């Protein structure tokens, strides 16, 4: 018997931002055949054009509800990309830096969308009565991993950037979430409670073999693979607070990076691997911070009274930042 859907931390934050309109548990639909129906483009709402220096995508409630923004690496010059009465969240850059995938409930249910880096050409990829969320772009740019409850519980799936060819990756009674690709696109790290509590695993795509990386009584979530593939940063819940750790890609040498009596999570590596972007509530509300991979030189990037979280760092140099008239 499948377990009921349990909201991930990302989903909990989306609920708080009004993504689904209420915090009630969502019923999972019966299995259906995977089909693709192209969706119409949604008018863009970016008031300004981003520059190549706008490398950080993030979600913020600074304008009333959760929307997608860009900013420069020093936290300056934020640009709003989406403008929806419902939540837009969890941005993920394409490897060429031209497109951004994200989750949105603008059409009544949480689905996966994609847009150009200037906010134009916003297009819906998934069309399911169950939530589809947490998009993660493949380093090769040919696939997106995402999380869905479309077949009864929370599993990992793949989809092409045009919304076609949906493939189910995991099928387990426990919920799987937080997918992130290895730099060589051969594996996906994710979190799961399949062995009793939430731990970090890797999935080898060719063989579909899983490997457990963390083994403790604590909750481990939100893995983030370093650009060289050697290290994974992740969130560990210590009961009273959540902190960021790092470990070798095989699960060894686990080291604590943050030490605050408040939430620290959503780690995201810089393209060069010399910094980690993360979300913290240490100063009263969720804001974005930077630190070195050893946990030193922690500094705040955003300064608002709203929630700023779930950031994604552009990995590749973009060739196009202006508005496009074609579908992303």
C-alpha positions as CSV (number, residue, x, y, z in Angstrom):
1,X,0.0,0.0,0.0
2,X,1.4,3.4,-1.0
3,X,2.0,6.0,1.6
4,X,0.0,9.3,1.5
5,X,1.7,12.3,0.0
6,X,3.9,14.1,2.5
7,X,4.9,17.7,1.7
8,X,8.6,18.3,1.2
9,X,10.2,21.4,2.8
10,X,10.0,23.1,-0.6
11,X,6.3,22.2,-0.8
12,X,5.7,23.5,2.7
13,X,7.2,26.8,1.7
14,X,5.0,26.9,-1.4
15,X,2.0,26.3,0.8
16,X,3.0,29.2,3.0
17,X,3.4,31.3,-0.1
18,X,-0.1,30.4,-1.3
19,X,0.8,28.0,-4.0
20,X,-2.2,25.8,-3.6
21,X,-4.6,28.1,-1.8
22,X,-4.8,25.9,1.3
23,X,-2.6,23.5,3.3
24,X,-4.9,20.5,3.0
25,X,-3.4,17.2,1.9
26,X,-3.8,16.6,-1.9
27,X,-5.3,13.4,-3.1
28,X,-3.3,11.4,-5.6
29,X,-5.0,10.5,-8.9
30,X,-5.1,7.0,-10.4
31,X,-2.3,6.1,-12.8
32,X,-2.8,7.5,-16.3
33,X,-0.9,7.3,-19.6
34,X,1.7,10.0,-20.0
35,X,0.7,12.4,-22.7
36,X,1.9,15.8,-23.8
37,X,-0.4,18.6,-24.8
38,X,1.4,21.9,-25.7
39,X,0.3,24.8,-23.6
40,X,-0.1,28.4,-24.7
41,X,2.6,30.9,-23.9
42,X,1.9,33.2,-20.9
43,X,2.7,36.9,-21.3
44,X,5.9,37.9,-19.7
45,X,6.0,40.5,-16.9
46,X,9.7,41.4,-16.7
47,X,9.9,45.2,-16.3
48,X,13.5,45.3,-17.4
49,X,16.0,43.3,-19.4
50,X,18.5,41.2,-17.5
51,X,22.2,41.4,-18.3
52,X,24.8,38.6,-18.4
53,X,25.6,39.6,-14.8
54,X,22.1,38.5,-13.6
55,X,23.2,35.0,-12.7
56,X,21.1,34.2,-9.6
57,X,17.5,33.2,-10.0
58,X,15.4,33.0,-6.8
59,X,11.9,33.2,-5.5
60,X,10.6,36.0,-3.4
61,X,7.3,37.3,-1.8
62,X,8.5,40.9,-1.9
63,X,5.6,41.9,-4.2
64,X,2.9,40.0,-2.4
65,X,3.2,36.3,-3.4
66,X,6.0,34.0,-4.6
67,X,7.5,35.1,-7.9
68,X,10.7,34.4,-9.8
69,X,13.4,37.1,-9.8
70,X,17.0,37.5,-11.1
71,X,19.8,39.4,-9.3
72,X,23.5,39.9,-9.7
73,X,26.0,37.9,-7.6
74,X,26.3,40.7,-5.0
75,X,22.5,40.7,-4.5
76,X,22.0,44.0,-6.4
77,X,19.7,45.0,-9.3
78,X,16.8,42.5,-8.8
79,X,14.5,41.9,-11.8
80,X,11.1,40.3,-11.6
81,X,10.5,37.7,-14.3
82,X,7.0,36.4,-13.4
83,X,3.8,38.1,-12.4
84,X,1.1,35.6,-11.4
85,X,-1.7,35.8,-8.8
86,X,-0.6,32.3,-7.6
87,X,2.9,31.1,-6.6
88,X,5.8,30.8,-9.1
89,X,8.8,29.1,-7.4
90,X,11.8,26.7,-7.5
91,X,13.7,28.1,-10.5
92,X,16.3,25.9,-12.3
93,X,18.7,27.3,-14.9
94,X,19.3,25.4,-18.1
95,X,23.0,24.6,-18.6
96,X,23.4,27.1,-21.5
97,X,22.0,29.9,-19.3
98,X,19.2,30.8,-21.8
99,X,16.1,29.2,-20.0
100,X,14.7,28.8,-16.6
101,X,12.4,26.0,-15.5
102,X,10.1,26.6,-12.5
103,X,7.0,25.3,-10.7
104,X,3.8,27.3,-10.7
105,X,0.2,26.9,-9.5
106,X,-1.1,29.7,-11.8
107,X,-3.5,27.3,-13.6
108,X,-5.0,25.8,-10.4
109,X,-2.5,23.0,-9.8
110,X,1.3,22.9,-9.2
111,X,2.9,22.2,-12.6
112,X,6.3,22.6,-14.4
113,X,6.9,25.6,-16.7
114,X,9.8,26.9,-18.7
115,X,10.7,30.4,-19.8
116,X,13.5,32.4,-21.4
117,X,16.0,34.0,-19.1
118,X,14.3,37.4,-19.6
119,X,10.9,36.0,-18.4
120,X,9.4,35.8,-21.9
121,X,7.8,32.7,-23.5
122,X,6.4,31.2,-20.2
123,X,5.2,27.8,-21.3
124,X,3.5,24.9,-19.3
125,X,5.2,21.5,-19.7
126,X,3.1,19.2,-17.4
127,X,-0.7,18.8,-17.2
128,X,-1.7,16.5,-14.3
129,X,-4.3,16.7,-11.6
130,X,-1.5,15.8,-9.1
131,X,1.3,18.2,-8.2
132,X,4.4,18.3,-10.4
133,X,7.2,20.3,-8.8
134,X,11.0,20.7,-8.1
135,X,12.3,20.8,-11.7
136,X,16.1,20.2,-12.1
137,X,17.7,20.7,-15.5
138,X,20.2,18.1,-16.8
139,X,23.8,19.3,-17.4
140,X,23.3,18.2,-21.0
141,X,20.1,20.3,-21.3
142,X,18.1,17.5,-22.9
143,X,16.0,16.5,-19.8
144,X,14.5,17.9,-16.6
145,X,14.1,15.8,-13.5
146,X,11.1,16.6,-11.4
147,X,8.9,15.3,-8.6
148,X,5.3,14.2,-9.0
149,X,2.5,12.3,-7.2
150,X,0.7,11.4,-10.5
151,X,0.9,7.7,-9.9
152,X,0.0,7.6,-6.2
153,X,3.0,8.7,-4.2
154,X,5.9,11.1,-4.6
155,X,8.4,9.8,-7.1
156,X,11.1,11.1,-9.5
157,X,10.4,11.6,-13.2
158,X,12.2,12.8,-16.3
159,X,10.7,15.1,-19.0
160,X,12.1,16.7,-22.2
161,X,12.2,20.5,-22.3
162,X,9.3,20.6,-24.7
163,X,7.1,18.6,-22.3
164,X,7.3,15.3,-24.1
165,X,8.6,11.8,-23.2
166,X,7.8,11.6,-19.5
167,X,9.7,8.7,-17.8
168,X,9.2,7.5,-14.3
169,X,12.6,7.0,-12.5
170,X,11.6,5.8,-9.0
171,X,8.7,3.6,-7.9
172,X,8.8,3.1,-4.1
173,X,6.1,3.2,-1.4
174,X,8.1,6.0,0.4
175,X,8.3,9.5,-1.0
176,X,11.3,10.6,-3.1
177,X,12.1,14.3,-3.6
178,X,14.8,16.9,-4.0
179,X,16.4,15.7,-7.3
180,X,19.7,17.1,-8.4
181,X,22.0,16.0,-11.2
182,X,25.6,15.0,-11.0
183,X,27.8,17.1,-13.3
184,X,28.3,14.2,-15.7
185,X,24.6,13.6,-16.0
186,X,25.1,10.0,-15.0
187,X,23.4,10.1,-11.6
188,X,20.7,12.0,-9.7
189,X,21.0,12.6,-5.9
190,X,17.7,12.8,-4.1
191,X,16.2,12.4,-0.6
192,X,13.9,9.6,0.5
193,X,12.5,8.0,3.7
194,X,12.5,4.5,2.1
195,X,14.7,3.2,4.9
196,X,12.8,4.7,7.8
197,X,13.8,8.4,7.9
198,X,14.8,11.0,5.3
199,X,18.3,10.3,3.9
200,X,20.3,11.3,0.8
201,X,20.6,8.7,-2.0
202,X,22.0,8.6,-5.5
203,X,20.3,7.0,-8.5
204,X,22.4,5.7,-11.3
205,X,20.4,6.4,-14.4
206,X,21.8,3.6,-16.6
207,X,21.1,0.8,-14.2
208,X,18.4,2.5,-12.0
209,X,20.5,1.3,-8.9
210,X,20.2,3.4,-5.8
211,X,22.8,4.0,-3.2
212,X,22.3,5.4,0.3
213,X,24.8,8.1,1.2
214,X,23.7,9.2,4.7
215,X,23.1,6.9,7.7
216,X,21.8,8.6,10.8
217,X,18.7,9.2,12.9
218,X,18.4,12.8,11.6
219,X,16.6,14.1,8.6
220,X,18.9,14.8,5.6
221,X,17.4,16.7,2.6
222,X,18.1,19.0,-0.3
223,X,21.4,17.7,-1.8
224,X,23.4,20.0,-4.1
225,X,26.3,18.6,-6.2
226,X,29.5,20.6,-6.6
227,X,30.5,21.4,-10.2
228,X,33.5,19.1,-10.0
229,X,31.3,16.2,-8.9
230,X,33.4,15.5,-5.8
231,X,31.2,17.0,-3.1
232,X,27.5,17.2,-2.1
233,X,26.1,19.9,0.1
234,X,22.9,19.1,1.9
235,X,20.5,20.1,4.7
236,X,20.5,18.2,8.0
237,X,17.6,18.7,10.5
238,X,19.0,18.7,14.0
239,X,15.5,18.9,15.7
240,X,15.5,22.5,16.9
241,X,17.1,23.9,13.7
242,X,18.3,22.9,10.2
243,X,21.9,23.3,9.1
244,X,24.0,22.9,6.0
245,X,26.6,20.1,5.7
246,X,28.8,18.8,3.0
247,X,30.2,15.4,2.3
248,X,32.2,13.5,-0.4
249,X,30.0,12.2,-3.2
250,X,30.3,8.7,-1.7
251,X,28.8,9.9,1.6
252,X,32.1,10.1,3.6
253,X,33.7,13.0,5.4
254,X,30.5,14.8,6.5
255,X,31.3,18.3,7.7
256,X,28.9,20.9,9.2
257,X,29.1,24.3,7.5
258,X,26.5,26.5,9.3
259,X,25.8,26.8,13.0
260,X,22.8,29.0,13.7
261,X,19.7,28.6,15.9
262,X,17.5,29.1,12.8
263,X,16.8,27.4,9.5
264,X,19.7,27.1,7.0
265,X,19.0,25.2,3.8
266,X,18.6,25.1,0.0
267,X,22.3,25.0,-0.8
268,X,23.3,25.9,-4.4
269,X,26.9,25.9,-5.6
270,X,28.5,28.6,-7.7
271,X,29.5,27.6,-11.3
272,X,33.2,27.6,-10.2
273,X,32.6,25.7,-6.9
274,X,34.2,28.4,-4.8
275,X,30.9,29.6,-3.0
276,X,27.7,28.2,-1.8
277,X,24.4,30.1,-2.0
278,X,21.9,29.2,0.7
279,X,18.7,30.3,2.4
280,X,18.6,31.3,6.1
281,X,16.2,32.6,8.7
282,X,18.9,33.7,11.1
283,X,18.0,37.4,10.8
284,X,14.3,36.9,11.3
285,X,12.9,36.0,7.9
286,X,14.1,33.9,5.0
287,X,16.9,35.6,3.1
288,X,19.7,34.6,0.7
289,X,23.3,34.2,1.9
290,X,26.7,33.3,0.6
291,X,29.6,31.3,2.1
292,X,32.7,29.5,1.1
293,X,32.7,25.7,0.8
294,X,34.3,25.4,4.2
295,X,31.6,27.4,5.8
296,X,33.6,30.6,6.2
297,X,32.8,34.2,5.2
298,X,29.0,33.9,5.5
299,X,27.3,37.0,4.4
300,X,23.8,38.1,3.6
301,X,22.8,39.0,0.0
302,X,19.2,40.1,0.2
303,X,17.7,42.5,2.7
304,X,13.9,42.6,2.7
305,X,11.0,42.0,5.0
306,X,9.7,39.3,2.7
307,X,10.8,35.7,2.0
308,X,13.7,35.1,-0.4
309,X,14.6,31.5,-0.9
310,X,15.2,28.6,-3.3
311,X,17.9,30.1,-5.4
312,X,19.6,28.7,-8.5
313,X,22.9,29.8,-9.9
314,X,23.4,30.0,-13.7
315,X,26.0,27.5,-14.7
316,X,26.9,28.5,-18.2
317,X,27.5,31.7,-20.1
318,X,24.4,32.8,-21.8
319,X,24.4,33.9,-25.4
320,X,21.0,35.5,-25.2
321,X,19.5,37.6,-22.5
322,X,17.1,39.7,-24.5
323,X,13.5,39.0,-25.1
324,X,12.7,36.2,-27.5
325,X,9.5,35.7,-29.6
326,X,9.9,31.9,-29.9
327,X,8.9,29.2,-27.4
328,X,11.7,28.2,-25.0
